[in-house]
């Protein structure tokens, strides 16, 4: 009897299948074949294998030569809950119900100055960023420090001393190396760390053969190579990137010599010893230098009835350096399909230097309706000085295990140890003078002698050196099952953490629940929530004097998210396009908050747990193929966040964004499909960080000043457009000719940043008028970049 076992889904042979016949057990070979002698009497034939339905048949004694083909049906698995079921399946699955799977292809193609992946994240609801130069985001009322970033399940850190979006370099995430992107805006599962806002998890891919790709543009380039051995056991990805945004910064309409240079090198190597053991290495090195020599700046602001102009002359320069290094070695052991063990050993170093000495003199003028100057409102100057050094080293190990007794059940446990070393030296001050008078000062009538001392507006100095340990662990359980004809998914667990610096132990229970009713309408209902902490680190423990506060506690939030996913199709019977509408409502109750103020992209904390707060909002996102074959989406959100400092009442936090609308749209010409366009549009209400930073008598920021005066920045409005011509691809534009056949892809693109040349504002520079009593301050907008045309050339061999 000749037996052949095939997979019913793809027709491929099924090897290692157990064939039980005549009290003996056989196994099919790699081609799914097995030859068995026929018994002298009728016997039952059984074929079994894990993840397949069993097969049985009674075999008669005649004829003696029989050929039997068996179609093996895989076990019907419940659908994984992902961002969209009609997208390609990722290389890994996730049990996180709040996770959104982002297309890697779109992350590479999106037009963005701050980074491909983060640039695409900014088009999601309640994901805000008021600067195109920054890859940092504010999610659901949180600030830039409340977001988790992982690459291959290892947590990463961003630079700490960044105070201006102009200083930021490239995102640490290299789009050419990415294989899968998962993002959660809140309510994420216990295996993710202790932050209050979001979790971004990136998995780097493994190439299957040799590849070489690159990009060249007016602001930089990148080169990536991948390889795989003949037996596919050893694979590697190596990529280098360089960027200089000098041309973009020249659109700021000021006379300044910019020289921002950003470089990084990444590698991801894998070796598969056998079916059970594998070893991988992820390495990262980045060097970002920001040099600035300002000369002169003119800013027109005010209103039509009261136009104002600020002219500033500078002397001095700024020289900032940021060096980041990271290395991770991961060992994976998978003895069978049910167990998976991973040991990650990691080391991270961040060396930052922020040096600047800038002297400036300014003239503030007013004009009449005809544009003629009518009065000199103010003349003065200031000196800004800083010598800030920071060295952060983090190294440790984490052990993770996953047990899956069946395809619908997972148990996950992990433990992590970190050794953290922080060496911080801060020396920063500002001196302000207005018509010969030092500010701050008591009011004296103009023309009278001011005998008060020469005081600095603020002075922060500190020298800190700590070496501490952080231990954390988590356990979670996930299960998919049927309740009648309805599909149910649950995910629950908890994580704990202890930090030796403040001797605080955190306990964070979290749960997720989803039900997919057996309705004609394809709907999924989700509920998630739990206790989420903001574990303190360098920025939170540093108080206003520059010292570290060992009594600081973790900020705490109670979160609940209610969501609905509705999938449907629109169009004629022969041309029905798939769409998905996701709506989410959330509420956060927060305790032990640390008040802070925002200056550009810098966040400076008070160093005290003396506030409480709450946040709520509603998100909506329509995802689908507005144009056949390409994905686009429209997002809208309304969000509010409030805080109560020292029991004085609730006021909006600096990240109170309110309304946001965004769109990512892709299209192509039907007659010329090689011509493609993608557009990113953003409208976001201004954040509540436009008020001046007022200082008390000790030269320290006064956080209670927000109860006396608040100012909202103008709305952030921006449109970026990318135009692409595809010369070579692997579909409709295959290359001809001996030379061009070496290329798998070749495209030429034009990127239009800030297509409508909108003057967006990221902060206000406050100028005082010494002639008024009480003293008046004028908000001078700090502008962002204008329209810029970039040309890109992309290739892949």
Secondary structure as GFF3:
##gff-version 3
##sequence-region A 1 797
A	DSSP	beta_strand	2	7	.	.	.	ID=ss1
A	DSSP	beta_strand	18	21	.	.	.	ID=ss2
A	DSSP	beta_strand	24	27	.	.	.	ID=ss3
A	DSSP	beta_strand	33	35	.	.	.	ID=ss4
A	DSSP	beta_strand	43	48	.	.	.	ID=ss5
A	DSSP	beta_strand	55	59	.	.	.	ID=ss6
A	DSSP	beta_strand	67	72	.	.	.	ID=ss7
A	DSSP	beta_strand	99	102	.	.	.	ID=ss8
A	DSSP	alpha_helix	104	109	.	.	.	ID=ss9
A	DSSP	alpha_helix	116	121	.	.	.	ID=ss10
A	DSSP	beta_strand	127	128	.	.	.	ID=ss11
A	DSSP	beta_strand	138	139	.	.	.	ID=ss12
A	DSSP	three_ten_helix	144	146	.	.	.	ID=ss13
A	DSSP	beta_strand	147	151	.	.	.	ID=ss14
A	DSSP	beta_strand	154	155	.	.	.	ID=ss15
A	DSSP	three_ten_helix	165	167	.	.	.	ID=ss16
A	DSSP	three_ten_helix	175	177	.	.	.	ID=ss17
A	DSSP	beta_strand	178	184	.	.	.	ID=ss18
A	DSSP	beta_strand	198	204	.	.	.	ID=ss19
A	DSSP	beta_strand	211	217	.	.	.	ID=ss20
A	DSSP	beta_strand	220	228	.	.	.	ID=ss21
A	DSSP	beta_strand	234	243	.	.	.	ID=ss22
A	DSSP	alpha_helix	246	249	.	.	.	ID=ss23
A	DSSP	three_ten_helix	250	252	.	.	.	ID=ss24
A	DSSP	beta_strand	254	272	.	.	.	ID=ss25
A	DSSP	beta_strand	277	302	.	.	.	ID=ss26
A	DSSP	beta_strand	307	333	.	.	.	ID=ss27
A	DSSP	beta_strand	339	367	.	.	.	ID=ss28
A	DSSP	beta_strand	373	406	.	.	.	ID=ss29
A	DSSP	beta_strand	409	434	.	.	.	ID=ss30
A	DSSP	beta_strand	437	439	.	.	.	ID=ss31
A	DSSP	beta_strand	458	483	.	.	.	ID=ss32
A	DSSP	beta_strand	486	499	.	.	.	ID=ss33
A	DSSP	beta_strand	504	516	.	.	.	ID=ss34
A	DSSP	beta_strand	522	534	.	.	.	ID=ss35
A	DSSP	alpha_helix	538	541	.	.	.	ID=ss36
A	DSSP	beta_strand	555	572	.	.	.	ID=ss37
A	DSSP	beta_strand	575	599	.	.	.	ID=ss38
A	DSSP	beta_strand	602	627	.	.	.	ID=ss39
A	DSSP	beta_strand	630	645	.	.	.	ID=ss40
A	DSSP	beta_strand	650	652	.	.	.	ID=ss41
A	DSSP	beta_strand	658	668	.	.	.	ID=ss42
A	DSSP	beta_strand	675	684	.	.	.	ID=ss43
A	DSSP	three_ten_helix	703	707	.	.	.	ID=ss44
A	DSSP	beta_strand	716	728	.	.	.	ID=ss45
A	DSSP	three_ten_helix	740	742	.	.	.	ID=ss46
A	DSSP	beta_strand	745	753	.	.	.	ID=ss47
A	DSSP	beta_strand	761	769	.	.	.	ID=ss48
A	DSSP	beta_strand	776	783	.	.	.	ID=ss49
A	DSSP	beta_strand	788	796	.	.	.	ID=ss50
###
